[in-house]
Amino acid sequence: MIKQLTGLIAAPHTPFRPNGEIAYDIIPLQARLLAHNGVAGAFICGTTGEGASLTSDERRRVVEAWVAARPASLAIIVHVGHLSLGEASAYARHAQECGADAIASIAPSFFKPPGLSELVAWCAQVARSAPALPFYYYHMPLMTGINLLATDFLNAVHDQIPNLAGIKFTHENLMDFARSTEVAGGKYTLLFGRDEILLSGLILGAKGAVGSTYNYAAPLYHRLLAEFARRDLEAARRSQSQSMEFVDVLHRYGGMAAGKSAMRFVGVDCGAVRLPLRPLTSKEEENLRIDLEKVGFFNYCSKLS
């Protein structure tokens, strides 16, 4: 029986020092913050973690640091995607050897799978490299340019991936999301990947969610989950609206770079983003704080004491 992931799963930033090296000593602080915020897991080395900008050695060391630092309540999901199938498979084996709880992989985006059969075959080989771990296909057309439907992917699997647990769904095609939750009688877990429209995902069947803003604003989303659970949709819509307001501010300041500034605001300095991304200037970060204050961000974010 494949263990299914549920609840809020944060996508942590990879912490960098001013010289660009990884600040591995910050990872235990990140893990403490997530445990304090009551999130269910950490999805590491993904988009928010700038996994594609890390060297192979760095990715392995980040995984080892997170597994060593995790509290008992925190599941570790390792993103193992890579343009090279061999590298992705090696990351998967390493994650299993380290004691991670699950793996996920985005599709290769330079030489793209031309169809479903090739995508399934690629994912199957990665998943076979860590047969003891649940495998999640990371569906993110915005970054990969692969617009194959998640529903079609699940229907095409036909037990070719025995440890397939589901899909990390980071896309706005809500019909595809809803239909995916119904494949094989609801066998697969769909982890919703758009924080600012989480309520839509919940209504359509999401049991779990992966997002960067769960690093620091988990209290707001826990409130939204509680409101949805008691069917107070009007309150849940208000909470989602608050999420939309501060996510819009983060997007206006560059998204990823602004997220790292938000981490500083809550007491965990993860440094700057790595090239080719651009960090915020001191003035931009000051203005970001002011704009976040205007939308009430500091009323519901959680700081590390």
N, C-alpha and C positions, 0 to 999 in steps of 0.2 A: 504494500500500500504506500503510495507516494504521499509524503507529508505536504500539505498545502499551506502556503503562506497567506496570512490574512492581516488586516489592520494596516496601520501606517508604517511604511518603510522609507526611511530617509535615504537620500542619495548624497553622501558626504562629499565635500570638497577635498581634494588632495592638498595638504598644507605645504607651502613652499617658503624657503628662507629668501632674504633679499638677493642672495647670489644665485637663486634659481634651483638650489638643491632642495630635496624633499625634507621637511621637518618632521621626521618620524616620531619625535618626542611629543608632538601635538596630538597625535592620534588617540592616545589614552584620554585626553581632555575631550575630544570629540565624542568618544564612546561614552564618557561620563555624562555629557550633555544629552545624548540620545536616551540614555537610561533614565535620566532625570525627567525628560520629556515624555517618557512612557511609550516610545515608538517600538514597534515589533522587530525591526531589523535595519540593517545598513546594506545598501546596494552600492558596492564599492567598485572603483575603476570604470565607471560608466561615463556618460556625457558630463555630468556635473563634476565628477572626479578627474576630468581631463585624461581619461585612460589612454586615448589615442595619442596623446602628447608625451606619454611616459615611455622610457626605455623598458626592455623586457625585464632587466634586473630590478628596475624600480617597481614595476607592477608586482613582481613576486614579493618584494620586500614590503610593499604596502599591504598585500594580503596577509603576510605573516604578522605584521604589526597589528592589524585589526583583529585577527584571530586571537593573538596573545592578550589584547586589551579588552576584548568584549566582556561585558557582564553576562551572567547566565541567562538573562531575559532577552538578549539581543541576538537575533539570527544574522549570519553573515552570508550575503549573496554576492558572489564574485562575477563581475562582467568579464568574460574571457574573449570577446570578439576581437578579430584582427583581420587584416586583408589576406594574411597567409593562413590557410587551413592548418598547416603544421604547427604554427605558433599558437593558434586558438586551441588546438587539441592539447598542446603542451601546457598552456595555462589551465585548462580544465583538469588535467592530471594533477598539476601542482595544487589547485584549490582543494581537490579531494584529499590529497596527502596531508595538507595543512589542517584539515578538519573543518572546512567551510560547510555551510548548511545547504547551499544550492549554488547553481551556476546559471548564467544567462549569456546569450550571445546575439549581438546584432549581426545582420548579414553583411558580407563584404561589399564595399561600395565603389571599388575601382573597376575590377572585372566583376560585373554584376551577374548573379544567377539569371539566365534568360527565361526561366520558367519555374513553375512550382516544383517539378520533380528535382531540378538541380538545387533549389533552395532547401528542400527537405533532405536531400542526400548530404548536403554540406552540414546542416544542423545535426543530422544523425551521426556523422563521424565525430563531430565535436562532443556530442552527448555520450557517445560510446567510450570516450576517453575518461569519463568520470561516471561510470555506471551506477555508483552508489548514491549519487546526488540527484535531486530533482533538477531538471533542465527547463529553462524558460527561453522561448524565442523572443528576442527584443525587436519589436515591430516599431520602427520609427522612420517612415517614408521621407520626412522632411530632411533628415540627415543622409539617408542611404540612396534616395532616388528610386527605391524599389516600391512600387505601388501595388503589389500583389495583395489581395485581401487576406486579412487574418483568418476570416472564416474559411476561405479556400485552402489556406495552409493547414488548418486543423483537419479539414475534410480529406486532405491529400495524404496525411501522415499514415493512416491505416496501420497503426502499431509498428511503424518503422523505427520509432523512437520510444522504447519501453519506459524510459525514465522522464518522458515529457510531462511536465506538470502544468504547463499553460503558456501564457504569453504576457510579456510586459508590453502593454499597449499604449504607445505615445503617439497619438494621432487624433484628429478631430472627426473622423468618420464614425459617428455614433451608431449608425445603423449597422455597420460592420462589427462594431464592438458588441452591440446587443445580440446580434446573430451568433457571434462567436461564443457567447456564454451558453448558448443552447446546443452547441455541437456535442454529439455523443451523449445526449441526456444531461448536459451540464458537467461532464467529466473533468473539464479543464478549468483551471483558475485563471481569470483575467485580472492582471494587476494594472490598475488605471494609472496613466502617467501624465495627466494634465491637472496640476494642483488647482488652477483657477476655475476649473469646471468639474471638480470632484463630485459635486452633488449630482450632476448629470450621470456620471459613471455609476454612482450608488443606485440611482433610480433604475438604471438599465442592467443592474446585476453585479456590479463590482463588489468583491469581498475583501479586496486589498488594494493598496495604492502605493506607488513609488514616486517620490518627488523631492526636489531640492529644498523647498520651503518648509518641509517637515523638520529640517535641521533646527530651525529657530522659532517657527510659528506653530509648532505642534499643538499647543493649548487651544488655539483657534479651531484647528481641524478636529481635535477631540470633541470640542463643543458641537461642531457641525455633525459629527458622527452620532453623538448622543441625541441631538435634535432629530436627526433622521430616524434613529432607532425608535423614538417615541412618536414618530409620524407628525412632528411639528414642522411641516414643510415651510411655513412662513418664517419661522425662526432660522431654519437651515438656510433659506435663501438669503436672509440678512447676513449670516455668517459667511456664506459664499461671496456675497457682495463685498465684504470687508477684505476677503482674500483677493478678489479681483482688483480692488483699489491698490493694495500694496504691491501685487505682482505687476500691475501696470507701471507703477513707479520704478520697480527694479528693471523692467524692460526698457524704459526710457533712458536708464543710465547704463545700458549695455548688458543686462541680464546676468551672465556668468560673473563678470567683474563686480557687479553690484551685489551679487550674492555673497561674495567673499567679504565685501565691506559689511554686509549685514552680520556675518559671523563675528567680525571684530566688534560690532555694536553690542553683541550678546556675550562678549568676554572670551571668545576663542579666536585668536589671530591665526588665520590660515594663509596669511601672506597674499601675494598677488597672483593673477593668472599667468600662465606661461605663453610665450609667443607660439603662434601668431596672434593670440588674443591680446588686447590692450587693457592694462589696469586703469583704474580711475586716478585722476590727479587728486591732490589734497583738497583742492577747491571743489571738485566734482563730488568727492566723498562727503564734504561738509554740506553741500547742497542736497545730496541724497538723504542725509540724516534729517535735514529740515523738512524735506518733502515726505519722508516716512512718518515724521512726527505729526504732520498735518492730517494724515489719513489714519492716525491712531495706532500705528504699528507697534509702538512701545507699550501699549496697553495690554497686548495679548501675546507678545513674544516672550520667550523664556530665557532668562540669563543664567549662566553657570555661576553659582555662588561659591 
